[in-house]
Amino acid sequence: MGAAMREFFDDHRKLITGILILLLGIMGSWLLSRYISPAPPKTIVFTAGASDGAYYKFAQRYKVLLAQNDITLDVRESAGSIENIQRLQDTKSAVMAGFVQGGLGTISQGVEPDADNYESLQSLANVAFEPVWIFTRNPNIKDLDQLKGMRIAVGAVGSGTRKVALDLLQAAGLPLDEKLWLPYGGAAAAKAFTNQTIDAAFIVAAPESASVQTLLRQNGLYLADLGHANALARMLPYLQPIAIPKGVFDLPNNIPARDITMLSTSANLVVSEDIHPALAYL
């Protein structure tokens, strides 16, 4: 009787121990998959820019490369960098990555007074330099204060171009003029020049941008040669002066027709802090 009872309890203890080990294993696997290393999603929602802009074209290159790793990139148009940041910060948004223009605040390194809270975002890399193109009908523009009284396309609402344009104009001492500073950017600015409804335009984009290529070849338009580029870069540290040699954009057609000085900022690849590490690495 005693031996049989001991055998019963031994078997019972082994059964309970086995069940506990099984439950701990299941719980451990759940915790591992839920909190430690969840499988990366197969789709990334990417916020780019206007369909005719360089950001959108760059995103299409990412789409091709990621497809080689069985990752689908869902590229979505936007008004520009400011809207991209808003989408990245929106907890209800599915957007996990996008391009953001320099000058919109310090990401993952504190917060500037003119920026929203960017602590939930991180910059993976600077992916390109973006010149600040200032097109005018006047070939002799050397200082921004010469734009006073002109109808100026300062970029669409929600675009990084608008932020840079307003910063530069106000740094030059021009008071905000909502009647003359018009919300056109990219293709809309090019069309406004054709319709003669503007006298100057700011565009922040890579040289490959369709609107930049159009305006470089439009008769009667000239790139401003900024005499105060170094001073403006000191006032706005996210900008750098760059020397543009004669003919560098199109040597056969001699574009630009003379050496000029411009300003440039950077384009950054920015992701949400919630992005899976494997996708960020990829």
Backbone hydrogen bonds, N-H to C=O, Kabsch-Sander energy under -0.5 kcal/mol:
donor,donor_aa,acceptor,acceptor_aa,energy
5,M,1,M,-2.2
6,R,2,G,-2.4
7,E,3,A,-2.2
8,F,4,A,-2.2
9,F,5,M,-2.6
10,D,6,R,-2.4
11,D,7,E,-2.4
12,H,8,F,-2.4
13,R,9,F,-2.8
14,K,10,D,-2.3
15,L,11,D,-2.2
16,I,12,H,-2.6
17,T,13,R,-3.0
18,G,14,K,-2.4
19,I,15,L,-2.4
20,L,16,I,-2.6
21,I,17,T,-2.5
22,L,18,G,-2.3
23,L,19,I,-2.7
24,L,20,L,-2.8
25,G,21,I,-2.3
26,I,22,L,-2.4
27,M,23,L,-2.8
28,G,24,L,-2.8
29,S,25,G,-2.4
30,W,26,I,-2.3
31,L,27,M,-2.7
32,L,28,G,-2.4
33,S,29,S,-2.3
34,R,30,W,-2.5
35,Y,31,L,-2.7
36,I,31,L,-1.1
36,I,32,L,-0.6
37,S,32,L,-3.1
44,I,72,T,-2.7
45,V,94,A,-0.6
46,F,44,I,-0.6
46,F,74,D,-2.8
47,T,97,A,-2.5
48,A,46,F,-0.6
48,A,76,R,-2.7
53,G,50,A,-2.1
56,Y,50,A,-0.5
57,K,53,G,-1.5
58,F,54,A,-2.9
59,A,55,Y,-2.4
60,Q,56,Y,-1.5
61,R,57,K,-1.2
62,Y,58,F,-1.8
63,K,59,A,-2.2
64,V,60,Q,-1.7
65,L,61,R,-2.1
66,L,62,Y,-2.9
67,A,63,K,-1.6
68,Q,64,V,-0.9
68,Q,65,L,-0.6
69,N,66,L,-1.7
70,D,67,A,-1.8
71,I,66,L,-2.1
72,T,42,K,-3.2
73,L,71,I,-0.5
74,D,44,I,-3.0
74,D,72,T,-0.7
75,V,73,L,-1.1
76,R,46,F,-2.9
78,S,49,G,-0.7
82,I,158,G,-0.6
83,E,158,G,-1.9
84,N,80,G,-2.1
85,I,81,S,-2.4
86,Q,82,I,-2.1
87,R,83,E,-2.3
88,L,84,N,-2.3
89,Q,85,I,-2.1
90,D,86,Q,-1.1
91,T,89,Q,-0.6
93,S,90,D,-1.6
96,M,45,V,-2.4
97,A,45,V,-1.4
98,G,270,V,-2.0
99,F,47,T,-1.3
100,V,268,N,-2.5
102,G,266,S,-3.3
104,L,101,Q,-0.7
107,I,105,G,-0.6
109,Q,110,G,-0.7
115,A,112,E,-1.9
118,Y,116,D,-0.8
121,L,118,Y,-2.3
122,Q,271,V,-2.3
124,L,122,Q,-0.6
124,L,269,L,-2.9
125,A,269,L,-0.9
127,V,125,A,-0.6
127,V,267,A,-2.7
128,A,267,A,-1.1
130,E,265,T,-2.9
132,V,263,L,-3.4
133,W,131,P,-0.9
133,W,203,I,-3.1
135,F,133,W,-0.6
135,F,201,A,-2.2
136,T,222,Y,-2.6
137,R,199,D,-1.3
141,I,138,N,-1.0
146,Q,143,D,-1.7
147,L,144,L,-2.1
148,K,145,D,-1.2
150,M,147,L,-2.3
152,I,150,M,-0.7
152,I,180,L,-2.6
153,A,200,A,-2.5
154,V,152,I,-0.7
154,V,182,L,-2.6
155,G,182,L,-0.5
155,G,184,Y,-2.1
159,S,156,A,-1.9
163,K,159,S,-1.0
164,V,160,G,-2.2
165,A,161,T,-2.9
166,L,162,R,-2.5
167,D,163,K,-2.1
168,L,164,V,-2.6
169,L,165,A,-2.7
170,Q,166,L,-2.3
171,A,167,D,-2.1
172,A,168,L,-1.7
173,G,170,Q,-1.2
174,L,169,L,-2.3
181,W,177,D,-2.7
182,L,152,I,-3.2
182,L,180,L,-1.0
184,Y,182,L,-2.0
188,A,185,G,-1.6
190,A,186,G,-2.0
191,K,187,A,-2.3
192,A,188,A,-2.1
193,F,189,A,-2.0
194,T,190,A,-1.8
195,N,191,K,-2.3
196,Q,193,F,-1.1
197,T,192,A,-2.7
198,I,192,A,-0.7
199,D,151,R,-3.2
200,A,151,R,-1.7
201,A,135,F,-2.2
202,F,153,A,-2.8
203,I,133,W,-2.3
205,A,131,P,-1.3
205,A,203,I,-0.7
209,S,206,A,-2.1
210,A,52,D,-1.2
211,S,52,D,-0.5
213,Q,209,S,-2.4
214,T,210,A,-2.1
215,L,211,S,-2.4
216,L,212,V,-2.5
217,R,213,Q,-0.8
217,R,214,T,-0.6
218,Q,215,L,-1.0
221,L,218,Q,-1.4
222,Y,136,T,-2.8
224,A,134,I,-2.8
225,D,141,I,-1.9
226,L,224,A,-0.8
226,L,261,T,-2.3
227,G,142,K,-3.2
227,G,225,D,-0.7
228,H,142,K,-0.6
229,A,226,L,-1.0
232,L,228,H,-2.6
233,A,229,A,-2.2
234,R,230,N,-1.5
235,M,231,A,-1.8
236,L,232,L,-2.3
239,L,236,L,-2.3
240,Q,264,S,-2.3
242,I,262,M,-2.7
244,I,242,I,-0.5
244,I,260,I,-3.2
247,G,256,P,-2.2
248,V,245,P,-1.8
249,F,255,I,-1.6
250,D,255,I,-1.7
254,N,251,L,-1.2
255,I,250,D,-2.1
260,I,244,I,-2.2
262,M,242,I,-2.6
263,L,132,V,-0.6
264,S,240,Q,-2.0
265,T,130,E,-2.6
267,A,128,A,-3.0
268,N,100,V,-2.9
269,L,125,A,-2.7
270,V,98,G,-2.9
270,V,268,N,-0.8
271,V,122,Q,-2.7
272,S,96,M,-2.2
273,E,120,S,-2.2
275,I,272,S,-1.7
279,L,276,H,-0.8
280,A,276,H,-2.1
281,Y,277,P,-2.5
282,L,278,A,-2.0
